[in-house]
Amino acid sequence: MPNEVSQSTREKILQVLSDIIAIPSVKSTPSPDAPFGDATAKALDYLLGVGNDMGFHTEMIEHKVGYIEWGDSGPITAILCHLDVVPAGEGWSANPFVLRRENGLLIGRGVVDDKGPAVASLFAMQRLKQSGYTPKGRVRLILGLDEESGSLCMQRYKETCEFPLHGFTPDASFPVIYAEKGILHIRISGSGSVDIHVDAGERANMVPAACRVSLPKDGKAYEVSGVPAHASTPQIGENAIAKMVSQLPGDVLAASKLLTFIKDYIGFDTTASHLPQDLRSDLSGHLTLNAGILKIDDTSGDLYLDIRYPVTKNGDDVFREIAEAASKYTLQAEVLSHALPLHKDPLDPIIQSLMEVYRKYAPDAYKFSGPSDEEFPAKASSPVAIGGGTYARSMPGLVAFGPQFPWDKDQAHCVDESVNEEVFYLFVDLYAEAIQSLSESV
């Protein structure tokens, strides 16, 4: 069955993917019919329309969330995706909102996180339907619009809609995610400065790609570039804030206690090695710290941190340690958001069912995108723990399942975000089998 997607279906997939990528659905100023910004609402309208044209039932909930459903009654098997994306950032080789096909890759903002998987999941539903399969219960593709900024979309879904029995979210990596670290977003605040202004970063959950410093009194300015990455893997990026602080003259740093705190306490360290060892690692891996946003002007200074802490640790203890360190620089710390860890039994029947699907398709995916000089990594065939936060936290019964394979370079939130084109078509078959497997168990 792998990679049997016909040429005509491939062309339809590419058209829908191109159309949805072209909508720059970054969260923006709300309007009456678009609480997360006009572009997010437009993206949801568009994909619901595609689902309706395929003959599925569709629902819109206040332009915050919607779903595409197949089946008349019974328990729900859910596929949970989001259509909002993070800002493109700087450094793209071409327009990030125009889908490109280059060197066997599909390139565009959202092609991996998470518009591409949403499109693949929808075509997987259509593939099953056209094959004559009838689901036991219902299959519901749920589409949110605020995953990158707090998941208020899912909060509204849970207030107004029926919960699924089980399902998956293609918003992370393969094989299957059984544990997700806790996520703390912390703001460190201090006084502003008339001597130095700083502007860096767009989202706490992105490694900042640029940092700009100006000295209003003498007209000097500094600018450095970094390499963006997802905050769950800050080590694969290059933090422009850390880079700037390492290069600024000592007298410039001294003009801001916030800058001094960053130099002394954070620097290039993405593992928060200053924290007590018993807070920093467990079965889910090491704690990570990302300085995502830094703003300093005449009146205020704010640093936004994204921290992913291990599943068996206490996030409140992590915050207290950081707040105490900040207080030594006369800075204040506050928690802006706190997502508790997710930890499931790797032997859970849902996880094991999805693992069987993964093991079937992974060797074919490896032929397309794996290192050509290495054998298929059999060790990558067990459930894993990650630092990323997925929609699986939104409601019980869900786990994260793809779309990135263990040998892939992480693409989420990165410049020139891409996926192997043949692997993308394989997603349709893979997710179709995953949907059928879970549906049969209702």
C-alpha positions in Angstrom: 0.0 0.0 0.0 2.8 2.6 0.7 3.0 5.4 -1.8 0.1 4.4 -3.9 -1.3 8.0 -4.1 -2.2 8.5 -7.8 -0.8 11.3 -9.9 -4.2 13.1 -10.1 -4.5 13.0 -6.3 -1.0 14.3 -5.9 -1.9 17.3 -8.1 -5.0 17.9 -5.9 -2.9 17.6 -2.7 -0.4 20.1 -4.1 -3.1 22.6 -5.0 -4.7 22.5 -1.6 -1.3 22.7 0.1 -0.3 25.6 -2.0 -3.5 27.4 -1.3 -3.3 26.9 2.5 0.4 27.9 2.6 -0.4 31.1 0.7 -2.6 32.3 3.6 -0.2 33.9 6.2 -2.1 32.6 9.2 0.0 34.2 11.9 -2.1 35.3 14.9 -2.9 39.0 14.6 -5.3 41.7 15.6 -8.7 40.3 16.4 -11.9 41.3 14.6 -15.5 40.3 15.3 -15.4 37.4 12.9 -11.7 36.5 13.4 -10.7 36.4 17.1 -7.2 35.3 16.2 -6.8 37.5 13.2 -8.3 37.6 9.7 -5.7 35.3 8.1 -6.3 32.5 10.6 -10.1 32.6 10.0 -9.5 32.6 6.2 -7.3 29.5 6.5 -10.0 27.7 8.5 -12.8 28.8 6.1 -10.7 27.5 3.2 -9.9 24.0 4.5 -13.5 23.5 5.8 -14.6 24.3 2.3 -12.3 21.7 0.8 -13.7 19.1 3.3 -17.2 20.1 2.4 -16.5 19.6 -1.3 -15.2 16.1 -0.5 -18.6 15.3 1.0 -17.8 15.5 4.7 -19.8 17.3 7.3 -18.1 20.5 8.6 -18.6 22.8 11.6 -17.3 26.2 12.5 -17.1 27.3 16.1 -16.8 31.1 16.3 -13.9 31.2 13.9 -11.8 29.8 16.7 -11.9 26.2 15.8 -13.7 23.9 13.3 -13.9 20.3 12.3 -14.4 18.0 9.3 -16.3 14.9 10.2 -17.0 11.5 8.6 -19.6 9.2 10.0 -23.1 9.5 11.4 -22.9 8.5 15.0 -20.8 6.8 17.7 -17.5 7.5 19.4 -15.1 9.9 17.8 -11.6 9.1 16.5 -9.9 12.5 16.3 -7.1 13.9 14.3 -6.1 17.2 15.8 -4.3 19.8 13.8 -3.7 23.5 13.8 -3.7 26.0 10.9 -2.0 29.0 12.7 1.7 29.3 12.1 4.6 31.2 13.7 6.0 34.3 11.9 8.2 33.5 9.1 11.2 35.4 10.5 14.2 36.4 8.5 16.6 34.5 6.2 14.2 32.6 3.9 15.6 32.0 0.4 12.2 32.9 -1.1 8.7 34.0 -0.1 7.7 31.7 2.8 4.1 31.9 1.9 4.5 30.5 -1.6 4.8 26.7 -1.8 8.0 25.7 -3.6 9.1 22.3 -5.0 12.9 22.2 -5.1 15.3 19.3 -5.0 12.6 16.8 -4.0 11.3 19.1 -1.2 8.1 20.9 -0.5 9.1 24.3 1.1 6.9 26.8 2.9 5.8 28.1 6.3 3.5 25.5 7.8 4.4 22.6 5.5 5.4 20.6 8.5 3.9 22.6 11.4 1.0 22.0 11.0 -0.8 22.8 7.7 0.9 20.1 5.8 -0.2 17.3 8.2 -3.7 18.8 8.2 -3.9 18.5 4.5 -2.4 15.0 4.5 -4.9 13.9 7.1 -7.9 15.2 5.2 -6.8 13.4 2.0 -6.3 10.3 4.2 -9.9 10.5 5.2 -10.9 10.9 1.6 -8.7 8.0 0.6 -10.5 5.7 3.1 -13.9 6.9 2.1 -13.2 6.4 -1.6 -11.9 2.9 -0.9 -15.4 1.9 0.5 -14.4 1.8 4.1 -17.0 2.7 6.7 -15.6 3.9 10.1 -16.9 2.4 13.3 -18.2 5.6 15.0 -17.0 8.9 13.6 -13.7 10.3 12.3 -13.2 14.0 13.1 -10.4 16.2 11.8 -10.3 19.1 14.3 -8.7 22.3 13.1 -7.5 24.9 15.7 -6.2 28.4 15.1 -4.3 29.3 18.3 -1.9 26.4 19.0 1.2 28.6 18.7 -0.1 31.2 21.2 -1.8 29.4 24.0 -4.4 27.1 22.4 -7.5 29.2 23.3 -9.0 27.5 20.3 -9.0 24.2 22.0 -10.3 25.7 25.2 -13.4 26.8 23.3 -13.7 23.4 21.6 -13.8 21.7 25.0 -16.5 24.1 26.2 -18.8 23.6 23.3 -18.1 20.2 21.5 -18.1 16.5 22.1 -14.8 15.0 23.3 -13.2 12.2 21.2 -12.7 8.8 22.5 -9.1 8.7 21.3 -6.9 9.9 18.4 -3.7 11.5 17.5 -2.2 14.9 16.6 0.4 15.0 13.7 2.1 17.9 15.3 5.5 16.5 16.5 7.5 13.5 15.4 7.5 9.8 14.9 7.3 7.1 16.2 4.7 7.9 18.9 5.1 10.5 21.6 4.3 9.0 25.1 5.7 11.9 27.1 5.9 15.7 26.6 7.9 18.0 28.9 6.2 20.7 31.0 6.4 24.1 29.4 6.9 27.4 31.3 6.7 30.8 29.7 8.3 33.3 32.1 8.7 37.1 31.8 11.7 38.7 33.5 11.1 42.5 33.9 13.1 45.4 34.9 13.5 49.1 34.4 14.0 50.7 30.9 17.0 52.7 29.9 17.4 56.0 28.0 20.9 54.8 27.1 20.2 51.6 25.4 17.3 50.2 23.4 17.0 46.5 22.3 14.6 44.7 20.0 14.9 40.9 19.5 12.6 38.0 18.8 9.0 37.5 17.9 7.8 34.5 19.9 9.0 33.0 23.2 8.9 29.5 21.5 11.3 30.5 18.7 15.0 31.0 18.9 15.4 34.6 17.8 16.9 35.2 14.4 17.9 38.8 14.9 18.8 41.3 17.7 19.1 45.0 17.3 20.7 47.4 19.8 20.7 51.2 19.5 22.4 53.8 21.8 20.2 56.9 21.4 22.6 59.4 23.0 25.6 58.7 20.7 23.8 57.3 17.7 25.6 54.0 17.7 23.8 50.8 16.6 24.5 47.1 16.6 22.8 44.2 14.9 23.5 40.5 14.8 21.8 37.6 13.1 21.1 34.2 14.6 19.7 30.9 13.3 16.0 30.3 14.2 14.7 27.0 15.6 11.9 25.7 17.8 12.3 26.4 21.5 12.1 22.7 22.3 15.4 22.2 20.5 17.2 25.5 21.0 20.6 23.8 20.7 20.1 23.4 16.9 19.7 27.2 16.4 21.9 30.2 17.2 20.3 32.6 19.7 20.7 36.2 18.4 20.1 37.6 22.0 23.0 35.5 23.4 25.2 36.4 20.5 24.6 40.1 20.9 25.2 40.1 24.7 28.5 38.2 24.1 29.7 40.9 21.7 28.5 44.2 23.4 31.1 46.3 25.1 31.1 46.1 28.9 30.0 49.7 29.4 27.0 49.1 27.2 26.0 46.0 29.1 26.3 47.9 32.3 23.5 50.3 31.2 20.9 47.5 31.8 20.6 45.1 34.6 18.5 42.9 32.3 21.4 42.6 29.9 23.8 41.8 32.7 21.5 39.1 33.9 21.3 37.5 30.5 25.1 37.6 30.2 25.8 36.2 33.7 22.9 33.7 34.0 21.9 32.6 30.5 24.4 33.3 27.8 24.6 30.5 25.2 23.5 27.9 27.8 20.4 26.1 26.5 20.4 23.5 29.4 20.0 25.9 32.4 23.1 24.3 34.0 22.8 26.8 36.8 19.7 25.0 38.1 20.0 22.2 40.7 20.8 18.9 39.0 17.7 17.2 40.4 15.4 19.6 38.3 17.2 19.2 35.0 16.8 15.7 33.6 14.8 12.4 33.8 13.5 9.8 31.4 12.2 12.5 29.0 15.6 14.1 28.6 17.2 17.4 29.7 15.5 20.7 30.6 15.9 23.3 27.9 15.9 27.1 28.1 15.3 29.6 25.3 15.6 33.4 25.6 13.0 34.1 22.9 12.1 37.8 23.1 14.0 40.9 24.5 12.6 44.4 24.5 14.2 47.4 26.2 13.1 51.0 25.7 13.0 54.2 27.8 10.4 52.9 30.3 10.7 49.2 30.6 12.8 46.1 29.9 11.3 42.6 29.3 12.8 39.2 28.6 10.6 36.2 27.7 11.9 32.7 28.4 10.6 29.4 27.1 11.5 26.5 29.4 10.8 22.8 28.8 11.3 20.8 32.0 11.3 17.0 32.4 8.1 15.2 33.0 8.8 14.0 36.5 10.0 17.4 37.8 8.1 20.3 39.3 7.7 23.4 37.2 7.0 25.6 40.3 10.4 24.7 41.6 12.0 25.6 38.3 10.3 29.0 38.4 11.3 29.7 42.0 15.0 29.1 41.2 14.9 31.5 38.2 12.9 34.1 40.1 15.4 34.1 42.9 18.3 34.5 40.5 16.5 37.4 38.8 15.8 39.1 42.1 19.6 39.4 42.7 19.6 41.8 39.8 16.5 43.7 41.1 14.5 42.1 38.3 11.0 40.6 38.7 9.8 37.3 37.3 6.3 36.1 36.6 4.8 33.0 35.0 2.8 33.9 31.9 1.7 30.3 31.1 2.4 26.9 32.4 1.5 23.7 30.6 1.9 20.6 32.8 3.8 17.6 31.5 2.1 14.8 29.6 3.1 11.2 30.5 1.4 8.1 29.2 2.2 4.4 29.5 4.2 3.4 26.4 2.3 0.1 26.4 -1.1 1.8 26.1 -3.1 0.1 23.3 -3.5 3.3 21.3 0.3 3.9 21.4 1.0 0.2 20.4 -1.6 0.4 17.5 0.1 3.5 16.1 3.5 2.0 16.6 2.5 -0.9 14.3 1.5 1.6 11.6 4.8 3.5 12.0 6.9 0.3 11.7 5.1 -0.6 8.5 5.8 2.7 6.8 9.0 4.0 8.3 11.3 1.9 6.1 9.7 3.3 2.9 10.0 6.8 4.3 13.7 6.1 5.1 14.3 5.2 1.4 13.1 8.7 0.4 14.6 10.9 3.1 17.1 8.9 5.3 20.9 9.1 5.0 21.8 7.2 1.9 24.9 5.6 3.4 23.2 4.1 6.5 20.9 1.2 7.3 17.4 1.8 8.6 17.7 2.7 12.3 15.8 -0.1 14.0 16.4 1.6 17.4 14.0 4.3 16.2 11.0 2.0 16.6 10.0 2.6 20.2 7.7 5.4 21.7 9.7 8.5 22.6 9.6 11.5 24.9 9.9 15.1 23.5 10.4 18.7 24.7 7.8 20.0 22.3 4.2 20.7 23.4 1.5 19.3 21.2 -2.3 19.3 21.0 -2.2 15.9 22.7 -2.3 17.9 26.0 -5.6 19.3 25.0 -7.8 16.4 26.0 -7.5 12.8 27.2 -7.0 10.0 24.8 -4.7 11.8 22.3 -1.1 11.2 21.5 1.3 12.9 19.1 2.1 10.9 16.0 4.5 12.4 13.4 5.0 14.1 11.0 8.8 14.2 11.3 10.8 11.0 11.3 13.7 10.3 13.7 16.3 10.9 11.1 14.9 14.2 9.9 16.4 17.6 10.8 13.8 19.4 12.9 11.8 21.8 10.6 9.3 23.4 13.0 9.7 27.1 13.2 12.8 27.0 11.0 13.8 29.0 8.0 12.9 27.3 4.7 10.7 24.8 6.5 10.5 21.7 4.3 9.4 18.1 3.9 10.5 15.5 1.3 7.7 15.4 -1.3 7.6 11.6 -1.6 7.4 11.3 2.2 4.5 13.8 2.2 2.5 11.6 -0.2 3.4 8.6 2.1 1.7 10.5 5.0 -1.6 10.1 3.2 -1.3 6.3 3.2 0.2 6.2 6.7 -2.5 8.4 8.3 -5.2 6.6 6.5 -4.1 3.3 8.0 -3.7 5.0 11.4 -7.3 6.3 11.3 -8.6 2.9 10.2 -6.7 1.2 13.0 -8.0 3.4 15.7 -11.5 3.4 14.3 -11.7 -0.4 14.4 -11.0 -0.3 18.2 -13.9 2.0 19.2 
